[in-house]
Amino acid sequence: MKIAILTSGGDSAGMNAVVRAVVKVGILKQVYNLTSYLLLLTNFSRGCETWVVREGYEGLVRGNTEALSEQSLDEEPVDLPDNTSPDGTSFNLIHNLRFGDGDLLKDGTGDHPGTRSLKGRYIVRVGFDDVRAWFAEGGTLIGTARSKTFRTPEGRLQAAYNMIKEGLDALVVCGGDGSLTGADVFRAEWPKLVEALQSEGRITAEKAKLHAHLRIVGLVGSIDNDMSMTDLTIGAPTALHRICEAIDNINSTATSHSRAFVLEVMGRHCGWLALLAGVSGGADFIFIPERPPTSESWEDEICECIHRHREVGKRKTIVIVAEGATDRDLNPIKADHVKDVLTERLGLDTRVTTLGHTQRGGRPCAYDRVLPTLQGMEAVETLLEATPTSPSYMIGIQENKITRVPLMEAVAMTRAVSAAIEAKDFEKAMSYRDPEFKESFEGFLKISTLDQEKVPETQRMRVALMHMGAPAGGMNAATRAAVRYCIRHGHTPIAVHNGFRGLLDDEVHGLSWLGVDSWTARGGSELGTNRTLPSVDLGAVAAKFQEHQFHALLMIGGFETFNSLLIMEEGRRHYPAFHIPMVHLPATISNNVPMTEWSLGSDTSLNALVDACDAIKQSASASRNRVFVVETQGGKCGYLATVGALATGASLVYTPEQGMDLDTLRRDVRFLKTRYKLDAKGRSEGRLVIKNEVASQVYTTDVMQKMLKEEGGTLFDARSASLGHTLQGGVPSPMDRARAVRLSLKCMAFLEREHVKLLQQPVKARHATPDSAAIITIQSSSLKWVPVQEMVAHADMQNRRGKNPWWANIKELAELLAGRPQLIGIHSKDLAQYE
Ligand code: ATP
């Protein structure tokens, strides 16, 4: 199959990662079953051929007016002779390695006159190495444009002609709802376009038959996260990073001067960025298109809210306004107007910051590297499976599951949101967004305003809040949300400092609404944390529960927390004080809590790893031929190393689960040697090898580095870097903060429900069921409560990790994207010419 990919509409971070994945996976033509995370390397005998279309649909319409051979070239493209090896394998990848335009596309020197140029060539064949290291770049290297011509039938006819001329039969489109609609229109019209081209004599009957059907798949690239039927669009997480960085910076100056800041963020029809920035940035008030203020006068509403915050002692005010925010009569609400209201009515020193295009730019965050890579792979698979009658699909994501949804259904639902807003049916607009959106909005109200929703006095609880294990990004945000939920509902939040050790030492204090205000963006653990288990003195722990009259317990932490919960649940047989609802909210950079696919902190650490590796890779690349062995934390759990390898484009990864042996190392050295031999002369790059700190007791990072240095000879040099505690990250990522709020509020609601159930039992004989000691988990596409006893069967207690992690096959996937399996298989006679 000959696949072309284009990016269209507004650019977004992560688009390059999509292009990279589609090109690489297309060439390798592998089938990756994301549903079961099972890697099936089916048929390498013939990979797909891959093209990029420059400048979106406009490039498709313009096509190639100048042939490559007519240009003045300073370097011949690497297009090797057709001499297939006996099994067909090695030839295929070597042949598809480079077509020579990767650097021009990457450096944006495509139309440079006088040298090798892309001038007059919009549909460009690319090879495996042409897209190397693209995903650390922001925007889209193949360019995007809005094409008026493609909107016309004549334009689409020309686009169809150009595709057939280049022999293309499949198209991947990455863009917003307009771009995806364009893709669907194109596909629906395709048979007629082919017929017209044949009747006009522009293509032969044979070509018409060969190109009777067009395969199309859509990926959503949009910083607004405005597409229905997917939780996230490519580029939205990075934009959220940019906004939160700005809020964090503004927060300090706002506090210093006791100022108010009104931030305008992008989002014409979708308030996702404003909402999530509000949740993760700890804003006081937000304006979003889907849910305008409900009262007659929004000016009164915001003033009342901010006034109350100031009255309890808040020194700063952050208001976030989405670009498309309106009041309930659809009159636009603009940042300047909000500023005037706050200045005139409340006398606040108020400033406006419009973030504008800074939100689009910059290096993609970890999520915008992993998600587009997985979605790009799914896109290729979708194309391979497409039939003339199957609908065009859009690739989405639900929680942690890559999905395929009918493209036009998603576009129609997205448009229905705008229509509902225009019709002032805001309930309907909210209902068309994914459930998480609505939950996040309700969550924002719960934790940001001083409104009260007190439960009956008899149902009020004293809730103990505790951190355990190593600090992880999001722990403090989760605690802040829990404290504010408690206060809103009339419960008493109680901080237990320094875990069970602190409890035994009576380090127990009340927490206030204002006291936790700035915790959202703080890394580390505000409560203090350690690894002491309650078994240190279970009886004394129970006595402290009784003494402080805890009615419920929320513990935030990693594997130790699960273990502690288990110990206390089992302790219920002897200690009545443990007959209270108890929950564990997983938070650990190792992501080693069984059954949950994400823990708080796991995104922050991934971003810390990506940041460090980008810098290391730069240094490794500068010296052209350096392999860096990067050591990660993670205990005996390979999450950080494996998903980190996918997010950084590492060539090899070593995990404790898979271990290391001499045979593998020998093959890996062979792979690296082959890889460096195949690099274009003078264009070798630095490469990363990611190794978990305990992947092997014998082949340590030091041994690995020395071995690679020795074996690399003149081909490559080797260095090492141990990232250690830097991976705990400084400031928690916005995804971790938002997830922390959402999960923490769910934990609090769980504790409330279970407490009410207990209250129905006689006081002296209250007996909590095993279900009331549970862990909140993210599993595939949903959130699930798992009773601690049930989790035991899924835990590898000795190695302190889950038994079937979702990333088990990501190691192969990361190495596959580096071409390891194929390069190892290359016959030495094929390599001879590169020696
Ligand atoms: P963003 O959300 O960033 O605006 P978008 O994909 O919605 O992205 P649009 O400008 O709506 O951006 O569409 C991008 C391109 O897709 C258009 O310039 C046009 O070439 C093509 N396109 C959009 N709608 C159609 C359509 N109905 N028929 C044909 N082509 C279309």
Residues whose N, C-alpha, C, O or C-beta is under 5 A from the ligand:
A	BS01	ATP	S8 G9 G10 Y57 A145 R146 S147 K148 F150 R151 G175 G176 D177 G178 S179 L180 T181 G182 V185 S222
